[in-house]
Structure formats: structure tokens, C-alpha cells
Amino acid sequence: MVRKKNEILELSFEFSLAIIDTYKYLRTKKEYVMSKQLLRSGTSIGANVTEAQAAQSVNDFIAKMSIASKEARETEYWLRLLVKSGYLSKYNRKSVLIDNIQSIIKLLTSIVKTTQGKNK
């Protein structure tokens, strides 16, 4: 599990940086509402993963990682919406963002389920 925790820390941090770049791009397209939602949920993933590293108990760790997972799913929603609405149609990193968020969701789901299984 230690390997996964480190992997998710790095992935979520790098993803946050990519989300910040995407936010800046969307601002140049005069998209302010969805871009702010994307920024909040996309950067919240890494913040919650980081906070989980200092969890006071296994249940606290599971709760924080579960929040990160929910934020990841919300981020995927905003990305899909931005792609389908055309705001990211010419953005060259959109496929990488979608691939990365799907990987993050899978990894977070695995971490939560594995930790819950060990906690029984």
C-alpha cells in the first residue's frame, strides 16, 4: 500500500498542475464558471490525498481518500462537460487529462477498497 500512496501523491500533484494550466486556458476563452468548478475539484484531489497521509486512524484515512475519489469523479464530469460543450475542442492536452483522471479514479478506488478490506 505504501507504493500506491506515493504514486497517488505524485499523480494527484501533477494532475493539479495540469488543471491549473487548463484553468488558465479556459480563462482566455472567457469561460469562468465551469473553469472555476474544474479548478476547485481538480486541485482538491491532491489536497485530500495529502491530508490523508496524516490521518489519525485507518477510518480517517479511508474517509479522506474517499473524498479525494469523489472530487476526482466530479473533475471527470467537468472535463467531459467542457469537452462536449466545445470549450476544450482545440485544447491539445484534453485527452491526457481524461486519461489521467480515469487513472486517478481507478487508483483511488483501489486504495479505498484495499484499505477497507484490511480494516475489517
N, C-alpha and C positions, 0 to 999 in steps of 0.2 A: 504494500500500500504506500510506502514512503516514495517509491518511484513515481507513482501516479500523482501523489500530492505535488511533487516537484514539477512534474510535467504539466499539470493543470495550472500551477502558478505561472509558469513561463508562457504557456499558451494564452491564458487569460490576460496577462500583461501585454503581450504582443498584439493580441486582438484589440485591447483597449486603445493602443496607439493607432491601429488601423481605423478604428471607429472615429477617433478624433480627426484623422485625415479626411474621412468620409463626411463628417460633420462640416468641416471647412469647405469641402467641395459643394455640399448641398447649400450652404450659405451663399455661395457665388451664384447659385441657380435661383436664389430668392425663396428657398424653401425653409421655413423657420419652425413650423410646428412639429412635423414628423422628424425633422433632423434633431430637434431638442429631445424628443422621446427616445430616438435611437442613441443619442449621446448618453442619456441618463441610464438606460437599461444596459447598453453595451459596455460601459465602463464600470457599472455596478457589479458585473460578474466577477471581475478580478478583485474588487474591493471586498466582496463577500468571501471569496476563496482565501484571500489574505487574512481576513478576520478569523476564518475557520481554523487557521494554523495556531491560533492562540485560544482555541476553545477550552472551556473549563471542564468539559466532560465529553464523552462519546456522543451523548444525545445533543449536546450543544454543537458539536462538530457536524453531526447529521443535519441539524436544523439550518445551520449557516450554509452548508453545501447545497441543501435543498432550495434555499433562497437563491443561491447562485444559479441553480438549474432553472428555476422559474424565470429569472432575469434573462437567461440565455434563450429560453423559448420565446419570451417577449421580444427580444432582439431579433430573433429569426423572423418573427411576424412583421416587425417594422421593415426589415430588409426586403422581405417578399413584397410588401405593400409598395415600398419605394421603387422596386424593380418593375412591378406590374403597372404602376402609375406613370412610368416613364422618366421619373427623376434620376434614376441611375442607368438609363439605357445606354449612355455613352461613357459611363464610368468604367475604366479598364480593370478595376480591382473587384468588381461586383461578384464574379464567380469565385474568387479566392475567399471573399468574405462569407459567402454562402457555405462553401466547403468548410471553412474554419469554424463557423458557428455550429454546423452539424457535428463536427468532430468534438467540439467542446461539450455539446449536449450529450453525446454518447459517453464521453469520458466522465462527466459529472454524474450521469445516471449510473454508470458502473461503480463509481466511488461510493455513492449513496447506498446502492443495493448491497455492495460488498460489506460496507461498514455496518449496515443494519443486520446482515446475516451473522457477522461476528459478534454483534452486541446481544444476540438472543441467548 
